[in-house]
Amino acid sequence: MQVIINGENVQSSADTVASLLRERDLDPKRVVVERNRAVVAREDYDATPLNEGDTLELVQFVGGG
C-alpha cells in the first residue's frame, strides 16, 4: 500500500504501526508516531491499523551530548 511518511510517498506491506516500525528497523521505544495528525500512544502501536493513503510523521529520539 502507499502511505506518506515524513512527507515522502512510500510503498509498504505493513498493516499496523508496529509492523511499519519493524519494516523500517526502528525501535518503538525511541520513536513517536503521528498518524493522520493524531499522536499514536506507544501502547497502541500493535493495534493501530495502517490504511492506503495514511499520512505518518515518525520522529526518532537520538541521545547524545
KOLVEXVO-736744 format. One record per residue: residue in one letter; chain; x, y, z of N, C-alpha, C, O, CB in turn. Coordinates in steps of 0.05 Angstrom, whole numbers. Glycine has a CB too. Layout:
BEGIN
+------+-----+--------+--------+--------+--------+--------+--------+--------+--------+--------+--------+--------+--------+--------+--------+--------+
! type ! mol !   n.c1 !   n.c2 !   n.c3 !  ca.c1 !  ca.c2 !  ca.c3 !   c.c1 !   c.c2 !   c.c3 !   o.c1 !   o.c2 !   o.c3 !  cb.c1 !  cb.c2 !  cb.c3 !
+------+-----+--------+--------+--------+--------+--------+--------+--------+--------+--------+--------+--------+--------+--------+--------+--------+
!    a !   A !      X !      Y !      Z !      X !      Y !      Z !      X !      Y !      Z !      X !      Y !      Z !      X !      Y !      Z !
...
+------+-----+--------+--------+--------+--------+--------+--------+--------+--------+--------+--------+--------+--------+--------+--------+--------+
This chain:
BEGIN
+------+-----+--------+--------+--------+--------+--------+--------+--------+--------+--------+--------+--------+--------+--------+--------+--------+
! type ! mol !   n.c1 !   n.c2 !   n.c3 !  ca.c1 !  ca.c2 !  ca.c3 !   c.c1 !   c.c2 !   c.c3 !   o.c1 !   o.c2 !   o.c3 !  cb.c1 !  cb.c2 !  cb.c3 !
+------+-----+--------+--------+--------+--------+--------+--------+--------+--------+--------+--------+--------+--------+--------+--------+--------+
!    m !   A !     17 !    -24 !      0 !      0 !      0 !      0 !     18 !     25 !      0 !     41 !     24 !      8 !    -19 !      0 !     24 !
!    q !   A !      7 !     47 !     -9 !     21 !     72 !     -9 !     13 !     88 !     17 !    -10 !     91 !     23 !     14 !     89 !    -34 !
!    v !   A !     33 !     97 !     31 !     29 !    115 !     54 !     49 !    138 !     50 !     68 !    136 !     35 !     33 !    100 !     81 !
!    i !   A !     45 !    159 !     65 !     63 !    182 !     65 !     77 !    183 !     92 !     64 !    185 !    113 !     48 !    209 !     59 !
!    i !   A !    104 !    181 !     91 !    119 !    181 !    116 !    138 !    205 !    114 !    155 !    207 !     97 !    135 !    154 !    119 !
!    n !   A !    135 !    223 !    134 !    151 !    248 !    135 !    152 !    262 !    108 !    173 !    271 !     99 !    179 !    241 !    144 !
!    g !   A !    128 !    263 !     95 !    125 !    278 !     70 !    133 !    263 !     45 !    133 !    275 !     23 !    141 !    303 !     72 !
!    e !   A !    141 !    238 !     47 !    151 !    222 !     25 !    132 !    199 !     19 !    124 !    184 !     38 !    179 !    212 !     30 !
!    n !   A !    124 !    195 !     -6 !    107 !    172 !    -13 !    124 !    147 !    -11 !    146 !    145 !    -21 !     96 !    175 !    -42 !
!    v !   A !    113 !    127 !      4 !    127 !    102 !     10 !    109 !     79 !      4 !     86 !     79 !     12 !    138 !    102 !     39 !
!    q !   A !    120 !     58 !     -8 !    106 !     33 !    -12 !    112 !     16 !     13 !    135 !     12 !     20 !    114 !     18 !    -39 !
!    s !   A !     91 !      4 !     25 !     95 !    -12 !     49 !     76 !    -35 !     49 !     54 !    -34 !     39 !     91 !      5 !     74 !
!    s !   A !     85 !    -57 !     61 !     68 !    -81 !     65 !     58 !    -82 !     94 !     44 !   -101 !    101 !     83 !   -106 !     57 !
!    a !   A !     65 !    -63 !    110 !     57 !    -62 !    139 !     27 !    -58 !    141 !     15 !    -44 !    126 !     73 !    -40 !    154 !
!    d !   A !     15 !    -71 !    161 !    -13 !    -68 !    166 !    -19 !    -54 !    192 !    -42 !    -47 !    198 !    -27 !    -95 !    166 !
!    t !   A !      1 !    -50 !    209 !     -2 !    -35 !    234 !     22 !    -16 !    238 !     42 !    -19 !    224 !     -5 !    -54 !    259 !
!    v !   A !     19 !      2 !    256 !     42 !     20 !    263 !     66 !      4 !    272 !     88 !      9 !    263 !     34 !     41 !    284 !
!    a !   A !     61 !    -16 !    289 !     83 !    -33 !    299 !     98 !    -47 !    276 !    122 !    -48 !    276 !     73 !    -53 !    319 !
!    s !   A !     83 !    -58 !    257 !     96 !    -73 !    235 !    110 !    -53 !    217 !    131 !    -61 !    205 !     75 !    -89 !    219 !
!    l !   A !    101 !    -29 !    214 !    115 !     -9 !    198 !    142 !     -2 !    211 !    162 !      0 !    198 !     98 !     17 !    196 !
!    l !   A !    142 !      1 !    238 !    167 !      7 !    252 !    187 !    -16 !    249 !    211 !    -12 !    245 !    162 !     12 !    281 !
!    r !   A !    177 !    -41 !    250 !    195 !    -64 !    246 !    205 !    -64 !    217 !    229 !    -69 !    213 !    179 !    -91 !    252 !
!    e !   A !    188 !    -59 !    198 !    195 !    -58 !    170 !    217 !    -38 !    165 !    235 !    -42 !    148 !    171 !    -52 !    152 !
!    r !   A !    216 !    -16 !    179 !    236 !      6 !    176 !    259 !      4 !    196 !    276 !     22 !    197 !    222 !     33 !    178 !
!    d !   A !    259 !    -18 !    211 !    281 !    -23 !    230 !    284 !     -1 !    251 !    306 !      8 !    257 !    307 !    -28 !    216 !
!    l !   A !    261 !      8 !    262 !    260 !     30 !    282 !    252 !     18 !    309 !    234 !      2 !    310 !    242 !     53 !    273 !
!    d !   A !    265 !     27 !    330 !    259 !     19 !    357 !    234 !     34 !    367 !    235 !     58 !    369 !    283 !     23 !    376 !
!    p !   A !    212 !     20 !    372 !    188 !     33 !    380 !    191 !     49 !    406 !    175 !     67 !    412 !    165 !     13 !    384 !
!    k !   A !    210 !     43 !    422 !    215 !     58 !    447 !    228 !     85 !    442 !    228 !    102 !    459 !    232 !     42 !    466 !
!    r !   A !    239 !     89 !    418 !    253 !    113 !    411 !    240 !    129 !    389 !    252 !    148 !    378 !    282 !    106 !    403 !
!    v !   A !    214 !    123 !    383 !    200 !    136 !    361 !    173 !    146 !    371 !    159 !    131 !    385 !    197 !    117 !    337 !
!    v !   A !    166 !    170 !    363 !    139 !    180 !    366 !    125 !    179 !    339 !    137 !    187 !    319 !    139 !    209 !    379 !
!    v !   A !    101 !    169 !    338 !     86 !    166 !    313 !     61 !    183 !    313 !     46 !    183 !    332 !     79 !    136 !    307 !
!    e !   A !     58 !    199 !    292 !     34 !    214 !    287 !     21 !    202 !    263 !     34 !    201 !    242 !     39 !    245 !    284 !
!    r !   A !     -4 !    194 !    265 !    -19 !    183 !    242 !    -43 !    201 !    236 !    -60 !    205 !    253 !    -28 !    153 !    248 !
!    n !   A !    -44 !    211 !    212 !    -65 !    229 !    204 !    -70 !    251 !    224 !    -93 !    256 !    232 !    -91 !    213 !    199 !
!    r !   A !    -49 !    264 !    233 !    -49 !    287 !    251 !    -56 !    281 !    280 !    -62 !    299 !    295 !    -68 !    307 !    241 !
!    a !   A !    -56 !    255 !    287 !    -61 !    247 !    315 !    -38 !    230 !    325 !    -30 !    211 !    312 !    -89 !    231 !    318 !
!    v !   A !    -28 !    237 !    349 !     -6 !    222 !    360 !    -17 !    195 !    369 !    -38 !    193 !    382 !      7 !    237 !    384 !
!    v !   A !     -2 !    174 !    362 !     -9 !    146 !    370 !      5 !    139 !    395 !     30 !    142 !    397 !     -3 !    126 !    347 !
!    a !   A !     -9 !    131 !    416 !      3 !    123 !    441 !     20 !     98 !    436 !     12 !     80 !    421 !    -19 !    117 !    462 !
!    r !   A !     43 !     97 !    448 !     62 !     75 !    444 !     49 !     48 !    449 !     54 !     29 !    435 !     86 !     79 !    462 !
!    e !   A !     32 !     47 !    470 !     19 !     21 !    476 !     -2 !     13 !    455 !    -12 !    -10 !    456 !      6 !     23 !    503 !
!    d !   A !     -9 !     31 !    437 !    -28 !     25 !    416 !    -15 !     18 !    389 !    -30 !     13 !    369 !    -47 !     48 !    413 !
!    y !   A !     11 !     18 !    387 !     24 !     13 !    361 !     15 !    -13 !    349 !     10 !    -14 !    324 !     55 !     13 !    365 !
!    d !   A !     13 !    -35 !    365 !      5 !    -61 !    354 !    -24 !    -61 !    344 !    -31 !    -75 !    325 !      8 !    -82 !    375 !
!    a !   A !    -41 !    -45 !    356 !    -70 !    -45 !    350 !    -78 !    -23 !    330 !   -101 !    -23 !    321 !    -86 !    -42 !    375 !
!    t !   A !    -60 !     -6 !    322 !    -67 !     16 !    304 !    -62 !      8 !    275 !    -39 !      4 !    267 !    -50 !     42 !    311 !
!    p !   A !    -84 !      5 !    260 !    -81 !     -4 !    232 !    -70 !     19 !    214 !    -73 !     42 !    220 !   -107 !    -14 !    221 !
!    l !   A !    -58 !     10 !    192 !    -50 !     29 !    171 !    -68 !     24 !    148 !    -76 !      2 !    141 !    -20 !     25 !    163 !
!    n !   A !    -76 !     46 !    135 !    -93 !     45 !    111 !    -80 !     59 !     88 !    -63 !     77 !     92 !   -121 !     57 !    118 !
!    e !   A !    -88 !     52 !     64 !    -78 !     65 !     40 !    -81 !     95 !     43 !   -103 !    105 !     49 !    -94 !     54 !     15 !
!    g !   A !    -60 !    110 !     38 !    -60 !    139 !     38 !    -56 !    152 !     65 !    -56 !    176 !     67 !    -86 !    148 !     27 !
!    d !   A !    -52 !    136 !     86 !    -47 !    148 !    112 !    -22 !    166 !    111 !     -4 !    161 !     96 !    -43 !    126 !    134 !
!    t !   A !    -23 !    187 !    127 !     -1 !    205 !    129 !     11 !    201 !    157 !     -2 !    204 !    177 !     -9 !    235 !    125 !
!    l !   A !     37 !    195 !    157 !     51 !    190 !    183 !     75 !    208 !    186 !     89 !    214 !    166 !     60 !    160 !    184 !
!    e !   A !     79 !    216 !    210 !    104 !    230 !    217 !    118 !    213 !    238 !    106 !    205 !    258 !     98 !    259 !    228 !
!    l !   A !    143 !    206 !    233 !    159 !    189 !    251 !    181 !    207 !    261 !    197 !    217 !    246 !    169 !    164 !    237 !
!    v !   A !    182 !    210 !    288 !    203 !    226 !    300 !    219 !    208 !    318 !    208 !    196 !    337 !    191 !    251 !    316 !
!    q !   A !    245 !    206 !    312 !    262 !    188 !    327 !    279 !    204 !    346 !    292 !    224 !    338 !    280 !    171 !    308 !
!    f !   A !    280 !    195 !    371 !    296 !    208 !    391 !    325 !    198 !    389 !    330 !    174 !    386 !    285 !    203 !    420 !
!    v !   A !    343 !    217 !    391 !    372 !    210 !    389 !    385 !    221 !    414 !    382 !    244 !    421 !    385 !    222 !    363 !
!    g !   A !    400 !    203 !    427 !    414 !    211 !    451 !    441 !    223 !    444 !    451 !    220 !    422 !    418 !    188 !    470 !
!    g !   A !    453 !    236 !    462 !    479 !    248 !    458 !    483 !    273 !    475 !    466 !    280 !    491 !    483 !    255 !    428 !
!    g !   A !    506 !    285 !    471 !    510 !    308 !    487 !    535 !    323 !    479 !    542 !    343 !    491 !    513 !    301 !    516 !
+------+-----+--------+--------+--------+--------+--------+--------+--------+--------+--------+--------+--------+--------+--------+--------+--------+
